Amino acid sequence: MSSLRSRVLRALPPQLRAPLRAGRGRLQRIEVRIRRRLPAGLGGSLRGAVTDHVLGPGDVDDYIAVRHADRSQRDRLRQNLAAADRFCVGLRYGPRLVAVGWCSPPSGIPDGDGMWLVSDYVDLAYRRRGLATELHRLRLRLAQQRGFERLYAQVDGGNRAALSAMRTAGFVEVERPHWRRVLRDRAEHSGLRDRDPRILMCETRPV
């Protein structure tokens, strides 16, 4: 559904995209404020109601289910989940895996350092309930334990919800013009010409 919405937005004239995105952002912020006042069982915030862990090869089927991934990629996903140079975290609400996110080395970024938060996904039924922020905080804590000095993330400048979640978790926007050019070129090759890549960073203190 979100990919269809993105395609529809890209098909609109540029002068219509900004007000539509602004209106959607206001509605999302109202929804978040309402959910904060509700108990978890009635659609409220799930912070404190989920369990977290690092996913391993044995979690591949749950990962495929929550991401609606192609099962033909099962072996590759198992390898990635077992890799030593990256890790994937998951949040479970009861037995169900409802959110996942990776922490990986930089890919295709010139002089890239640190680790990058990539491929975040929260189940549609559990969005705007604090899980994105929980994913960021969990990976930050694990990165500290593993000795990484800084974490980065790429966020579309038009995605206010994602920017807000990153800032809540302690990330700040940084200027990396040459990295942004690479990310923008990558987006254009993917057909996303109106994207505005922002780079956020959080310094860590290894423990």
Number of C-alpha atoms within 10 A of each C-alpha: 7 8 8 9 10 11 13 11 17 16 10 10 9 11 8 10 16 13 11 11 15 14 10 12 16 12 11 15 15 10 14 17 14 13 19 17 12 13 12 17 9 9 17 20 23 21 14 11 13 19 13 16 12 17 21 19 16 11 15 19 15 15 24 15 15 17 18 10 13 9 13 8 10 16 12 12 20 18 13 18 23 16 13 8 11 14 21 24 21 27 25 15 16 10 9 12 21 24 26 26 23 24 24 18 19 16 9 11 14 10 8 13 14 16 22 22 24 18 12 17 18 21 15 12 9 17 17 23 21 18 24 25 19 23 26 25 18 20 22 24 14 17 22 18 13 11 12 18 15 18 24 25 21 20 21 14 13 18 16 18 16 16 22 15 20 24 16 14 18 16 22 16 17 12 11 11 11 12 19 17 13 15 20 19 15 14 16 13 10 9 12 15 13 15 18 17 20 22 22 22 22 20 16 16 14 14 11
